[in-house]
């Protein structure tokens, strides 16, 4: 059977760049909510001689994800899932940001774990924002609800988001959702490891992507104050993503790679020096 690589958020940016690399050895299924972006991306991949197709779906809708997983498994052996779809604080309200980023990850991981086989890999995309939340402030007891009662998890997290001033809700929702992705990845790695499936995550800093442009000058300035003093290029993180899901990383699971050009390291150093 043909090896399949599913990439959500693959219509542009780092998802599309990863598809270009992984498409050399896998049939690509690009997933997203905007059909026009997917069609343009598929044309770009086919021009490179890559076997690819589009599947419009919203990760926050479990039934849509279930249909996607079933379709992908019928096409061949689903070897890789890269879940790069997500929204930033500038793209929606707090509850929707959380649902797309956090619940979308639950849906993708759970449904694909049901159809993937030994030797396959799931890579979730988080954010350096996950590291902005102090470890003792992360509501991990609430996170645990995601493993047994998704509705209770969602409702409780929505209450937490609504508990801060309205102007802070979108940022809070984003940070919580990405912090959750890192936590959830480690828990999924434990359960999926029994089937020989690896689950890892990557936390990007600011890159020259459409989402990076939406985040604006503030995010760019933060990157330029980082250890390397520049924004990342989407090709750079795509190479790391392709490496993480490759056989060369066959013993890597349950961990997050902070891939931010040293932005978080520079911030931590500054805060320690001021203390």
C-alpha positions in Angstrom: 0.0 0.0 0.0 1.1 3.6 -0.7 2.3 5.5 2.3 0.1 8.5 3.2 1.1 11.8 4.8 -1.8 13.9 6.1 -1.0 17.6 6.7 -3.6 19.9 8.3 -3.1 23.6 7.8 -1.3 22.6 4.7 -2.6 25.4 2.4 0.3 27.7 3.1 3.3 28.3 5.4 5.1 25.7 7.3 2.5 23.0 6.6 2.9 23.4 2.9 6.7 23.5 3.1 6.6 20.2 5.1 4.4 18.7 2.5 6.9 19.6 -0.2 9.6 17.6 1.7 7.5 14.7 2.8 5.8 14.4 -0.6 9.0 13.0 -2.0 8.2 9.6 -0.4 4.5 9.9 0.5 1.2 10.6 -1.1 0.1 13.9 0.5 -3.4 14.7 1.7 -3.7 18.5 2.5 -6.4 19.5 4.9 -7.8 22.9 5.6 -11.0 25.0 5.9 -10.4 27.3 2.9 -10.8 25.4 -0.4 -9.2 28.0 -2.6 -6.0 27.9 -0.5 -5.9 24.1 -0.7 -6.4 24.1 -4.5 -3.6 26.5 -5.0 -1.3 24.5 -2.7 -2.1 21.3 -4.5 -1.2 22.9 -7.8 2.1 24.0 -6.4 2.8 20.5 -5.2 1.9 18.8 -8.5 4.2 21.2 -10.3 7.0 19.7 -8.2 5.9 16.2 -9.3 4.3 15.4 -5.9 1.3 13.1 -5.6 -1.2 15.2 -3.7 -4.9 15.9 -3.1 -7.1 18.1 -0.9 -9.6 17.2 1.7 -11.5 20.3 3.1 -12.3 19.8 6.8 -12.5 21.6 10.1 -10.4 19.9 12.9 -12.7 21.2 15.6 -15.5 19.1 14.1 -14.9 15.5 15.3 -17.2 13.9 12.7 -15.3 15.7 9.9 -12.0 14.5 11.3 -13.4 10.9 11.6 -14.4 11.0 7.9 -10.9 12.3 7.0 -9.2 9.5 8.9 -11.4 6.9 7.3 -10.7 8.3 3.9 -7.0 8.5 4.4 -6.8 4.9 5.6 -8.7 3.7 2.5 -6.1 5.5 0.3 -3.1 3.6 1.9 -1.0 3.2 5.0 -1.2 6.5 6.9 2.4 6.8 8.0 2.5 10.5 9.1 0.1 13.0 10.5 1.3 16.6 10.8 -1.4 18.7 12.6 -0.4 22.3 11.8 -3.8 23.8 11.6 -4.6 26.5 14.2 -5.5 30.1 14.7 -3.7 33.0 16.4 -5.1 35.5 18.9 -5.8 37.9 15.9 -8.0 35.5 14.1 -11.0 34.7 16.3 -12.6 35.0 19.7 -11.3 33.3 22.8 -13.6 30.3 22.8 -13.2 29.6 19.1 -9.4 29.9 19.3 -9.4 27.3 22.1 -11.7 24.9 20.4 -9.8 25.0 17.1 -6.4 24.7 18.7 -7.1 22.3 21.6 -10.1 20.3 20.6 -8.9 20.1 17.1 -5.7 18.4 18.4 -7.7 15.9 20.4 -9.9 15.0 17.4 -7.0 14.6 15.0 -4.8 12.6 17.4 -7.6 10.3 18.6 -9.1 9.6 15.3 -5.8 9.0 13.5 -4.4 6.9 16.3 -7.4 4.5 15.6 -6.2 3.9 12.0 -2.4 4.3 12.1 -0.1 1.4 12.5 3.2 0.5 14.1 6.0 2.7 12.9 3.8 5.7 12.2 4.1 9.2 13.7 1.8 12.1 14.8 3.3 15.6 15.0 1.3 18.3 16.7 2.2 22.0 16.2 2.1 24.0 19.4 3.8 27.5 19.8 6.5 29.1 21.9 3.5 30.7 23.7 3.1 27.4 25.5 6.3 28.3 27.3 5.0 31.7 28.4 2.7 30.0 31.0 4.5 29.2 34.3 4.4 25.4 35.0 2.6 25.9 38.3 -0.1 28.0 36.6 -1.1 25.5 34.0 -4.5 23.9 34.9 -3.3 20.3 34.4 -6.1 18.9 36.5 -8.5 20.4 34.0 -6.4 19.2 31.1 -6.9 15.6 32.4 -10.6 15.9 31.7 -9.7 15.8 28.0 -8.8 12.1 28.4 -12.3 11.1 29.7 -14.9 13.9 29.2 -14.3 16.2 26.3 -17.4 18.3 26.9 -16.6 18.9 30.5 -13.0 19.8 29.5 -14.3 22.3 26.9 -16.8 23.9 29.3 -14.4 24.2 32.1 -11.7 25.8 29.9 -14.2 28.2 28.5 -15.1 29.3 32.0 -11.4 29.9 32.8 -11.1 32.0 29.6 -14.2 34.0 30.4 -12.7 34.7 33.9 -10.2 37.2 32.6 -11.0 40.7 31.2 -12.4 40.6 27.7 -9.4 42.2 26.1 -7.2 39.4 27.5 -9.4 36.5 26.5 -8.0 35.8 23.1 -4.4 35.8 24.3 -5.3 33.7 27.3 -7.1 31.2 25.0 -4.2 30.9 22.7 -1.6 30.4 25.4 -3.8 27.9 27.2 -4.5 26.0 24.0 -0.9 25.7 23.0 0.2 24.8 26.5 -2.4 22.1 26.4 -1.1 20.7 23.1 2.3 20.1 24.6 0.8 18.4 27.7 -1.6 16.3 25.5 1.2 15.2 23.2 3.0 13.6 26.1 -0.1 11.8 27.3 -1.0 10.6 23.8 2.6 9.3 23.4 2.1 7.1 26.4 -1.2 5.5 25.1 -0.1 5.4 21.4 3.3 3.9 22.3 1.6 0.6 23.0 0.7 0.4 19.3 4.1 1.5 18.2 2.9 5.0 17.2 5.1 8.0 18.1 3.6 11.3 19.1 5.7 14.4 19.2 5.1 18.2 19.1 7.0 21.3 17.9 6.6 24.8 19.3 7.5 27.4 16.6 8.6 30.9 17.2 7.8 33.6 14.7 8.3 32.6 11.0 7.8 34.4 7.7 4.4 32.8 7.1 0.9 34.1 6.5 0.1 33.6 10.2 3.4 35.3 11.1 2.3 38.3 9.1 -1.1 38.4 10.8 0.6 38.4 14.2 2.3 41.7 13.1 5.2 43.8 14.2 5.1 42.9 17.9 5.7 39.2 17.2 8.5 40.1 14.7 10.1 42.4 17.2 10.0 39.6 19.8 11.8 37.3 17.4 14.5 39.9 16.6 15.2 40.2 20.3 15.8 36.5 20.4 19.2 34.7 20.5 19.5 34.6 16.7 18.0 38.1 16.2 15.7 37.2 13.2 12.5 35.6 12.1 12.6 32.0 11.0 12.0 30.8 7.4 9.2 28.3 6.8 11.7 26.0 5.1 13.7 25.8 8.3 11.0 24.4 10.4 9.7 22.2 7.7 13.1 20.4 7.7 12.9 19.9 11.4 9.3 18.6 11.2 10.3 16.2 8.4 13.2 15.0 10.5 11.1 14.4 13.6 8.6 12.2 11.8 11.3 10.3 9.9 12.8 6.8 10.8 15.9 8.6 11.9 14.0 9.7 15.0 12.4 6.3 15.7 13.0 6.6 19.4 11.7 10.2 19.8 8.3 10.4 21.4 6.4 12.3 24.1 8.4 15.4 23.8 8.2 19.0 22.4 10.9 20.7 20.4 11.0 24.5 21.1 12.0 25.8 17.6 12.0 29.6 18.1 15.5 30.9 17.3 16.2 31.4 21.0 13.3 33.8 21.6 12.2 32.2 24.9 15.8 31.7 26.0 16.5 35.4 25.5 13.3 36.4 27.4 14.2 34.1 30.3 17.7 35.5 30.4 16.4 39.0 30.5 14.0 38.3 33.3 16.6 36.5 35.4 19.1 39.4 34.9 16.4 41.9 36.1 15.6 39.8 39.2 
